[in-house]
Amino acid sequence: MVNPRQRRKARSGIAKASASKRSLKNQKKVTIKGPELLVKGWDRKKTVRQNYAALGLLPSLNPRQAGGLEADPNVTPFAISSATPDTLEALERSLEDDEEMDEEDEEEEETVKADKGKGKATEDAPLKPGMARIIRDEKGNVVKIIVGGENGEEIEEKVVEPSRTGAESDDEDEEESQDDEEEEKQPWGPPLKDWDAQRALEQEHGSLEGVSKKSKQGIPIFGAPLQVEAKTDIVRALEERASHKTKVIRHTSEFEHDWLVSLVAKHDEDIGKMARDRKANVWQKTPGELKRMIAKAGGFEALRAEAAAVGRS
């Protein structure tokens, strides 16, 4: 008898809860491939980078690490350990200046809050060089502009009302016509960036290697060069294993051997005829390929002797 509940489940649009293929893949036991020394020294509870560091190997051939390292509180950052005294002094000075500026900003915010946002504190506060105070009337029109000078004085600038009459409008029309003419000369717009400029500079002034460049990728925080232990027991064992090299002997397959025997029986040592034989050389092997295949199979004498034995039988 059919179960109604099972029917409802089959018709339901709600998907059955099941594990994704990616999660199932991560649950499988990973097979470590490589030399037996690495397999024995591999710790499954550690990451790949941690295992390589424990084995005394580099996880990457890149000499400088670009990130992803665990922070070690006992290690002095490379940027500080390799800095000169002048650089450290400049760094401390800039940090002190930043702290002073933060304190001044906090004081200004406190004074503004204390004055309930009426703007009295901002008007009384001295202006920094390059900063300005804009004063407007009730309708929002700019009445006065006060700019902070280098020595702390306040300079009042004249407010120019926007107008488009007389000579000014004529000058603007002339400028617009000049812009239109320039656009007609270059309908494709401004020139693109010259990507070959760097190459031309290198050809003219030599290599620019070592010249400081502004780059977002800076010095790694902990240890710029990828440093590992000089020699571990596993590294010594791997070097010992690599020092004993054995040449891999290539063997000819049975079908290829029989095919070469038939070619030698038909054309003897004439490799040119073997290459031009369209019926026997179905795969269109070149003379060089045939020569290498015959050498791998043992040479002409071995193939000729086997062809003679096959002929007698």
N, C-alpha and C positions, 0 to 999 in steps of 0.2 A: 504494500500500500504506500502511495506517495505521501511524503511529509509536506504539509502546506508551508511550514516554516522554511524548508529548503527551497521551495518554489519562489517564495518572496525574496529570499536572498539572491537567487539567480536573476530575478527581474530588477533587483535594486540597482540604482545608479551609483551607489557608494562603492568605491573600489575596495577590494580586499586588502587588508594590511599585510604587506610583505616587505622583506628587506631588499634594499637596492643591490644591484650587482657590484657597485663599488664597495659597499660595506661588507658584502660576502667575500670580495676579493681580498680585503684587508685582513679577514679572519683566517685566511689560509696560512699554513706554515711556510715561511720563505726558505727556499733551498739556496744555501750559500755555495756559489760556484767559484772555483779557483784552486790554488795550491792547498795541499792538506795542512800546511802550516797556518795559513790564514783561516781555514775552516775551524781549526782547533782553537785559535786565539780570538775568534769572533764572539762577542758578547751580544746576545739577542736583546738584552734589556737596554742597550745603549743605542744611540743614533749612529748613522754612518760616519758623521764627522767625529764623534767621540771615539768610535772604534778605530778609525784611522789614526787619531792622535795617540791612542793607547798602544797601537802597534808600531808607532814611530814612522808613519807614512803621511804624505800630503794628500788631502782629498781633492786638490785641484793644482794644476801646474801654474796657475796665476800667482805671481810672486807677492801680490798685495791683496789682502782680503777686503771685499767690498761690503761686508756686513754679515749678519746672521750668527755672530759669535755670542756665547754666553758671557754676561758681564762678570768680571772677576774683581771684587772690591780690593784685593790685595795687590793688584797690578796697577802701576802708574800709567795713565794714558800716554800713548806714544807722542801725541802732539805736545804734551808738556815736558816729557822726559828729553825730547830732542830739541826743545826750544832754547834759544840763546838767552842770556840774562836781559838784554835789551828788549827782546820780545816779551818776556815775562813781566818786565816793568811796565811796558806799554799796555799789556793785557790787564794788569792790576789797576792801572790808571783809568782805563776805559770802564772797568767794572765799577770803580768808585764814582766816576762821572755818571754812569747809568743809575747808580743808587741815589745820588744827589738829585738827578732829574726826576726819579720816581717819587722821592720825598716832596719835591716842589709841586709835582702834579697832584699828589695827595693833599697837600696843604691848600692848593687852589680849589680842589673839589670840596674840601671841608668848608672853605669860606663861602663858596657859592651856595652850598646847602644851608649854611647858617643864615644867609641873607634871603632865604626862601625863594631863590630863583628870580629876584627882581632885577638882576643885572648890575647892582651897585658895586659888588665886589669885583666883577670883571672890568668895570670902568676904572676903578681905583688901582687895580693891579698893574704893575709895569709891564709893558709889552716887550717880548723878546725880539731880537733882530730877525727880520724876515716875516714877522707876524703883523697882523693888522686888525683893527677894530672898526666895524662898519656900524654907523648909527643911522637909524631909519626913523621916519615920522610915523604918525598914526596910520597913514594910508599905505605904508610899506615902501615909500620912495626913499632912496639913499640921500641922506642929508650931508653926511660928513664921513670921511675916511681918514683914520689915524693909523700911521705906519710906525712901527718900532725901529729906531735907528741902532747903529752899531754900539754907540756909547751909552745907550739907555734912554736917549731923548725920544720924544714922540713928535713925529712930523705929520702935519695935517696936509692932505692932498686935496686939490680942487676937484669937485665933482662936475664932470662934463655931462650935460643933458644930451641924450641922443636926438639928433636932428638930421633931416635929409632935405636941405634946401640950398639953392644957389650953387656955388662953386663945389661944395662938398659932394653933392649928388652927381655933378659932371665928372669929378675925379673918380668916384666909385664906378660910374658907367664905363669910363676909360679902362679901369682896372679889370672889370668884368669882360670887356671886349678883348683885352690882352690875354686873359685866361682862356677865353674861347679859342683864340688863335693858336695858343700853345696846345690845347687839346686837339685841335684839328691837325697840327703838325705830328702829334703823337696820339693817334686814336686808341692805341692799346694801353695807354696809361703810363705811369712812371716806370723807369727801367727796373728789372728784377735784380736780385742779389747776385753778385758775381762769385760763384762758388770756386772758381779757379784762382781767386786772388791769393789765397793762402799758399797754393802751389807756386805761384809766380814769386811770392816773397821768399819762399825757401830757395828757389833757383837763384834769386838775386843776392840774398844775404846768407845763404847757407841754411843748414838745418836749424829749426827753431826749438829743438829739443832742449829742455832745461829752462826755457823761458816760462815765467809764471803766467798762468792763465786762470781766469775766473771760471771755476767749475763747481757744479753742485756736488759732485762726488769728491769728497775731501779725503783726508787721511783717516784710516780706520781708527776707532777709538782705542782698542786694546791690541797693541803689537802690530805695527804696519807690516813688517815682513812675516810671512808664515813660518814661524819657528817651531821645530819639533825636536825631540831628543836626538842627539847626534847619532848614536848607534844603539839599537835595541837588539836583543837576542834574536827576535824574529827577522829583523832586517839582515843581520849577519847570516842567518840560515837561508834566507831568500837569495842573498848574493852568492853564497856557496852553491846553492842549487842551480843558479843561472850560469855559474862558471863552467859547469859540465854540460856542454852542448853535444847532442847527438844528431847527426844528419838523418832526416826523414827519407827513407827509401821509397820511391814511388814504383808501384807495380802496374804492369799492363793487364787490363781485363782479359778474360778468356776469349770473348768475341773479337776484341781488337787484335789479340795475338793471332787468331786464326785468319783474320782478314789480311794482316801483314804477311803471314806465311804464303797466302795465295798470291799476293802482289809480287813477292820475291820469286816465287815459282814461275810466274808469268813473265816478269820483266828483269829478273836478276837484280843488278845494282843500278839500273837506269832509273833514277828518281824522276827525271823529266817525263819519261813515258808513263810512269805511274800517275803523275799529276794530270796528264792529258787523257788518261783512259777514262772515258765518260761512263762506261758500264761498270768497271771495277771501282773507280773513285767516285762513288755516288755522292759523298759529302763534300766534294770539291776541295779536298785538302791541298794546301800549297806545298811546293817542294820542301820548304823549310819545315813545315809541320810534319811532313812525312819523314824527313831526316831525323827529327827529334824523337818521333814515335818509334822508329826503328832502333835508334840508340838506346831508348828506354827498354825496349823488348829484348836487348842482348846483342844487337848488331847483326850484320848481314850473314856472318858465318853460322850463327846459331839458328837463324831463320832458314838459311839455305839447307842446313843439315836436317832440320825438322821437315822441310818441304820434300827432301829426298826420301826421308823415312815414310812420309805419308804416301809418296808415289809408289814406293816398293810394296806397301801394304795394299 
